[in-house]
């Protein structure tokens, strides 16, 4: 009786394993790439647009969903700490009244999709998968606590608005184009003020409001030439860089006093 129970349990485990393997074999897979994995920033750099392209690979017996596929691309730049300040007018002078620190947030953040996000999935799934500027995790220091607040929080809204005005945060729900039911592309605009570092590109495939596949790729933005020399010197030899900058300022002031001196 005991041997029979063990055999039954083993058979059930094998059946479940076969089921999981079959389910994985039928799952869609994403194959993606970007047009340039290394962007160089020179003194005359004025911005660039990369192209992300890819395909949805599926087994021959896996049908295309009746409503088609949906794709959301999230491009996230290097992580930094930033502060958003609120100004108030006191006696005719604008002063900093309050501030909020954002911790380890993307310096660059862009979300691209093939249609409006509220048409792709429910608010709960969008929040869980962090799809859209209103759903991305932006941790703040709130007094002694660390938390991501609601999307309507004034500091959060001001932070996103300021980054959007600089072109460093953006959301475009018509940027992803399906060339065929399984081939897609989108552009990744990089403004002139784009920070250097490693950028992660997360691609999530949805169908009928559910996540069915995801993958990642990356590219790097680096400075070259004189700008790279200055940045490296400032980072590795801060004292020397500060002294040299002060000397250059004094020399420029001395030369200006000579040029504009009145005899």
KESE-686369 format. One record per residue (C-alpha): chain; x, y, z; residue in three letters. Coordinates in steps of 0.25 Angstrom, whole numbers, plus 5000, padded with zeros to 4 digits. Layout:
  ch     u     v     w   aa
   A     X     Y     Z  ALA
...
//
This chain:
  ch     u     v     w   aa
   A  5000  5000  5000  UNK
   A  5011  5009  5004  UNK
   A  5019  5006  4991  UNK
   A  5006  5009  4983  UNK
   A  5005  5022  4989  UNK
   A  5019  5026  4986  UNK
   A  5018  5022  4972  UNK
   A  5005  5030  4971  UNK
   A  5012  5042  4976  UNK
   A  5024  5040  4967  UNK
   A  5015  5039  4955  UNK
   A  5007  5052  4959  UNK
   A  5020  5059  4960  UNK
   A  5025  5055  4947  UNK
   A  5011  5059  4941  UNK
   A  5012  5073  4947  UNK
   A  5027  5074  4942  UNK
   A  5023  5070  4928  UNK
   A  5011  5080  4929  UNK
   A  5021  5092  4933  UNK
   A  5030  5088  4922  UNK
   A  5019  5088  4911  UNK
   A  5014  5101  4917  UNK
   A  5028  5107  4915  UNK
   A  5030  5102  4901  UNK
   A  5017  5109  4897  UNK
   A  5021  5122  4903  UNK
   A  5025  5134  4895  UNK
   A  5039  5139  4895  UNK
   A  5045  5153  4892  UNK
   A  5057  5155  4884  UNK
   A  5061  5170  4884  UNK
   A  5073  5178  4881  UNK
   A  5077  5193  4880  UNK
   A  5083  5200  4868  UNK
   A  5095  5205  4876  UNK
   A  5100  5199  4890  UNK
   A  5110  5210  4892  UNK
   A  5107  5225  4890  UNK
   A  5119  5234  4891  UNK
   A  5117  5249  4896  UNK
   A  5126  5259  4889  UNK
   A  5127  5274  4891  UNK
   A  5117  5276  4879  UNK
   A  5107  5265  4884  UNK
   A  5093  5270  4882  UNK
   A  5085  5258  4884  UNK
   A  5082  5245  4877  UNK
   A  5071  5235  4875  UNK
   A  5074  5220  4877  UNK
   A  5065  5209  4870  UNK
   A  5060  5197  4878  UNK
   A  5055  5186  4869  UNK
   A  5051  5172  4872  UNK
   A  5041  5160  4870  UNK
   A  5032  5151  4877  UNK
   A  5036  5137  4875  UNK
   A  5025  5126  4878  UNK
   A  5023  5111  4875  UNK
   A  5016  5107  4863  UNK
   A  5004  5103  4871  UNK
   A  5003  5115  4879  UNK
   A  4992  5124  4873  UNK
   A  4993  5140  4873  UNK
   A  4984  5145  4883  UNK
   A  4970  5150  4877  UNK
   A  4973  5164  4882  UNK
   A  4987  5164  4878  UNK
   A  5000  5167  4886  UNK
   A  5003  5179  4894  UNK
   A  5017  5184  4897  UNK
   A  5022  5193  4908  UNK
   A  5037  5198  4907  UNK
   A  5043  5205  4920  UNK
   A  5057  5211  4918  UNK
   A  5064  5214  4931  UNK
   A  5076  5222  4933  UNK
   A  5087  5223  4944  UNK
   A  5082  5224  4958  UNK
   A  5084  5236  4966  UNK
   A  5079  5244  4978  UNK
   A  5071  5257  4975  UNK
   A  5064  5267  4983  UNK
   A  5051  5275  4979  UNK
   A  5048  5288  4986  UNK
   A  5035  5296  4988  UNK
   A  5037  5311  4988  UNK
   A  5028  5321  4995  UNK
   A  5027  5336  4994  UNK
   A  5031  5343  5007  UNK
   A  5030  5358  5007  UNK
   A  5032  5359  4992  UNK
   A  5044  5349  4992  UNK
   A  5043  5334  4987  UNK
   A  5050  5325  4997  UNK
   A  5050  5310  4999  UNK
   A  5039  5306  5008  UNK
   A  5040  5291  5008  UNK
   A  5047  5280  5001  UNK
   A  5047  5265  4998  UNK
   A  5058  5256  4995  UNK
   A  5057  5245  4984  UNK
   A  5066  5233  4986  UNK
   A  5072  5224  4976  UNK
   A  5063  5229  4965  UNK
   A  5066  5228  4950  UNK
   A  5073  5241  4944  UNK
   A  5066  5237  4931  UNK
   A  5053  5230  4930  UNK
   A  5045  5227  4917  UNK
   A  5032  5219  4915  UNK
   A  5028  5215  4901  UNK
   A  5016  5206  4897  UNK
   A  5007  5203  4885  UNK
   A  4994  5209  4891  UNK
   A  4989  5216  4904  UNK
   A  4993  5208  4916  UNK
   A  4979  5208  4922  UNK
   A  4975  5200  4910  UNK
   A  4986  5190  4911  UNK
   A  4984  5185  4926  UNK
   A  4976  5188  4939  UNK
   A  4982  5199  4948  UNK
   A  4986  5188  4958  UNK
   A  4994  5181  4948  UNK
   A  5000  5194  4943  UNK
   A  5004  5197  4957  UNK
   A  5010  5183  4960  UNK
   A  5018  5183  4947  UNK
   A  5022  5198  4949  UNK
   A  5017  5202  4935  UNK
   A  5016  5217  4933  UNK
   A  5021  5229  4940  UNK
   A  5010  5229  4950  UNK
   A  5013  5215  4954  UNK
   A  5029  5215  4954  UNK
   A  5035  5213  4968  UNK
   A  5041  5227  4973  UNK
   A  5045  5225  4987  UNK
   A  5045  5238  4995  UNK
   A  5050  5241  5009  UNK
   A  5038  5245  5017  UNK
   A  5043  5249  5031  UNK
   A  5050  5237  5037  UNK
   A  5043  5228  5027  UNK
   A  5046  5223  5013  UNK
   A  5034  5221  5003  UNK
   A  5027  5223  4990  UNK
   A  5015  5232  4991  UNK
   A  5003  5233  4983  UNK
   A  5003  5238  4969  UNK
   A  4996  5251  4973  UNK
   A  5006  5255  4983  UNK
   A  5010  5269  4980  UNK
   A  5025  5267  4981  UNK
   A  5025  5254  4973  UNK
   A  5017  5262  4962  UNK
   A  5026  5273  4962  UNK
   A  5038  5264  4961  UNK
   A  5033  5257  4949  UNK
   A  5028  5270  4943  UNK
   A  5042  5277  4944  UNK
   A  5049  5264  4939  UNK
   A  5039  5264  4927  UNK
   A  5042  5279  4924  UNK
   A  5057  5275  4922  UNK
   A  5053  5264  4913  UNK
   A  5059  5253  4923  UNK
   A  5045  5247  4927  UNK
   A  5035  5244  4916  UNK
   A  5023  5235  4913  UNK
   A  5019  5232  4899  UNK
   A  5007  5222  4897  UNK
   A  5008  5222  4882  UNK
   A  5023  5221  4880  UNK
   A  5024  5205  4879  UNK
   A  5020  5201  4865  UNK
   A  5016  5187  4861  UNK
   A  5022  5184  4847  UNK
   A  5015  5171  4846  UNK
   A  5007  5164  4857  UNK
   A  5020  5159  4863  UNK
   A  5031  5169  4859  UNK
   A  5032  5183  4866  UNK
   A  5041  5195  4867  UNK
   A  5042  5208  4875  UNK
   A  5051  5220  4876  UNK
   A  5058  5224  4888  UNK
   A  5061  5239  4888  UNK
   A  5073  5244  4896  UNK
   A  5074  5259  4899  UNK
   A  5086  5267  4899  UNK
   A  5086  5267  4914  UNK
   A  5086  5252  4915  UNK
   A  5094  5247  4927  UNK
   A  5105  5237  4925  UNK
   A  5105  5223  4930  UNK
   A  5098  5210  4927  UNK
   A  5083  5209  4922  UNK
   A  5074  5198  4924  UNK
   A  5063  5195  4914  UNK
   A  5052  5186  4920  UNK
   A  5042  5180  4910  UNK
   A  5029  5174  4915  UNK
   A  5019  5167  4906  UNK
   A  5005  5166  4910  UNK
   A  4992  5160  4904  UNK
   A  4978  5161  4908  UNK
   A  4983  5170  4920  UNK
   A  4993  5159  4925  UNK
   A  5008  5159  4925  UNK
   A  5013  5147  4917  UNK
   A  5027  5150  4914  UNK
   A  5038  5160  4917  UNK
   A  5053  5162  4914  UNK
   A  5064  5173  4916  UNK
   A  5075  5179  4908  UNK
   A  5085  5191  4911  UNK
   A  5093  5201  4905  UNK
   A  5104  5211  4910  UNK
   A  5106  5226  4909  UNK
   A  5120  5231  4911  UNK
   A  5128  5244  4909  UNK
   A  5140  5244  4900  UNK
   A  5151  5254  4897  UNK
   A  5153  5267  4906  UNK
   A  5140  5265  4913  UNK
   A  5144  5251  4918  UNK
   A  5157  5256  4923  UNK
   A  5151  5268  4931  UNK
   A  5140  5258  4937  UNK
   A  5151  5248  4940  UNK
   A  5160  5258  4947  UNK
   A  5149  5264  4955  UNK
   A  5145  5250  4960  UNK
   A  5158  5244  4963  UNK
   A  5166  5257  4967  UNK
   A  5156  5266  4973  UNK
   A  5166  5275  4980  UNK
   A  5175  5277  4968  UNK
   A  5163  5280  4960  UNK
   A  5157  5290  4970  UNK
   A  5171  5297  4971  UNK
   A  5172  5298  4955  UNK
   A  5158  5303  4954  UNK
   A  5161  5314  4964  UNK
   A  5174  5318  4957  UNK
   A  5167  5319  4944  UNK
   A  5157  5328  4950  UNK
   A  5167  5337  4956  UNK
   A  5175  5338  4943  UNK
   A  5162  5341  4935  UNK
   A  5159  5352  4945  UNK
   A  5173  5358  4944  UNK
   A  5173  5358  4929  UNK
   A  5160  5365  4929  UNK
   A  5165  5375  4938  UNK
   A  5176  5378  4929  UNK
   A  5168  5378  4916  UNK
   A  5157  5388  4922  UNK
   A  5167  5396  4931  UNK
   A  5166  5411  4929  UNK
   A  5179  5419  4929  UNK
//
